[in-house]
Amino acid sequence: MNELFLKELTGLLGEDAVRREEPMALHTTFRIGGPAQVYAVPPDADRFRQAAVLCRERGVPFYIVGKGSNLLVSDEGVRGVILSTENAEKASVDGTRMTAEAGISLAKLARLAKQASLTGLEFAAGIPGSLGGAVTMNAGAYGGEMKDVLTGATVLASDGTVHRLSVEELDLGYRTSRIQTGGLIVLEAELRLREGDPEAVQARMDELAYQRRSKQPLEYPSAGSMFKRPAGYFAGKLIDDAGLRGFAVGGAQVSEKHCGFVVNRGGATARDVLTLCDEVSRTVYEKFGVRLEREVRYLDRI
Ligand SMILES: Cc1cc2nc3c(=O)[nH]c(=O)nc-3n(C[C@H](O)[C@H](O)[C@H](O)COP(=O)(O)OP(=O)(O)OC[C@H]3O[C@@H](n4cnc5c(N)ncnc54)[C@H](O)[C@@H]3O)c2cc1C
């Protein structure tokens, strides 16, 4: 990456917003990952968009990170620019419609919905991701998914143009979307909720938070469910039935509390996690003939 580009980037975003050789372990919920050559945190949504366009125009590889809660970054780190949506978090409510920038956390968005007496987003309150990440992954939990509440999103295409896509055009499927397959970037998303009683909304969020705390190993760093749910099965149950509860490689372990989670018990490397996943997939396939597919995205090059 040449110095001229870095000058342009810091000119656009400010010195403090551009860090070199930033450990990605600081920016992923797994607490794993080597350095990003450049880690940039644009101060607002507009400069986030401009930074992405600048990278594309200059041919500099870049990758978007929201809350890093579905991401495993290689131990060697990545060359190129990581662009964080962290400061793109404005949101507004108009009747039953909400519009929000990509970096807002789902927890904050769910709180805003409650304050506006809107129901429908309770399922997402405990998912530790950003709105942009949730659209990209079509995040879901407890019978709800982003597809149910989204009406559309404003996206940046690879040619630098901005488009509004309807929910149908987003092509949301089980943990997939056109954002992933089409190389798009979510700038903003719109949701339609329903009028509700804030107390009932809070009660439902509390109940789901309790279920998460009691069933999930939230006391250890992880990226949530490691594998997608294979059709007709539950990954956690297959892993448990294969005798792999607590199975560990280095600092990575199949959670003893919830076998669908791989947790970082301290000092886990990305290599530990990948080796563990390969071993788990191999054993489950041998025992049950079911192929497990990783849900967590692995980033080793941009
Ligand atoms: C404890 C725990 C519990 C979890 N529970 C759930 C759950 O119940 N349901 C569920 O679905 N998931 C769950 N997850 C996984 C994760 O929180 C979701 O997938 C979430 O939507 C990811 O959002 P993020 O902002 O962290 O995305 P990141 O991890 O930062 O990124 C994930 C992918 O999305 C891309 N991306 C992020 N933002 C954008 C953007 N603006 N435009 C384009 N691409 C973008 C990234 O490039 C990357 O490929 C859990 C994770 C943890 C750690």
The ligand as an ORCA input file, in Angstrom:
! r2SCAN-3c Opt
* xyz 0 1
  C     -22.351    -14.623     21.705
  C     -22.853    -14.536     20.283
  C     -24.170    -14.832     19.995
  C     -24.640    -14.745     18.688
  N     -25.945    -15.043     18.435
  C     -26.415    -14.960     17.185
  C     -27.792    -15.267     16.900
  O     -28.581    -15.552     17.773
  N     -28.193    -15.181     15.613
  C     -27.356    -14.848     14.594
  O     -27.798    -14.784     13.432
  N     -26.063    -14.557     14.831
  C     -25.572    -14.605     16.084
  N     -24.258    -14.313     16.337
  C     -23.366    -13.989     15.197
  C     -23.276    -12.483     14.843
  O     -23.560    -11.668     15.974
  C     -24.209    -12.108     13.691
  O     -23.882    -12.819     12.515
  C     -24.148    -10.603     13.374
  O     -25.159    -10.285     12.464
  C     -22.806    -10.164     12.784
  O     -22.760     -8.743     12.800
  P     -21.374     -7.973     12.930
  O     -21.647     -6.526     12.819
  O     -20.645     -8.418     14.129
  O     -20.650     -8.499     11.620
  P     -19.093     -8.781     11.429
  O     -18.703     -9.998     12.195
  O     -18.336     -7.539     11.659
  O     -19.089     -9.153      9.886
  C     -19.728    -10.343      9.418
  C     -19.747    -10.299      7.897
  O     -20.603     -9.235      7.486
  C     -19.874     -8.305      6.666
  N     -20.370     -6.963      6.977
  C     -20.496     -6.360      8.192
  N     -21.026     -5.141      8.060
  C     -21.238     -4.954      6.725
  C     -21.758     -3.896      5.946
  N     -22.177     -2.744      6.485
  N     -21.839     -4.062      4.598
  C     -21.408     -5.210      4.015
  N     -20.902     -6.246      4.700
  C     -20.826     -6.118      6.037
  C     -18.419     -8.493      7.035
  O     -17.568     -8.102      5.965
  C     -18.378     -9.993      7.309
  O     -18.275    -10.717      6.102
  C     -23.772    -14.369     17.638
  C     -22.428    -14.047     17.941
  C     -21.977    -14.123     19.247
  C     -20.558    -13.746     19.547
*
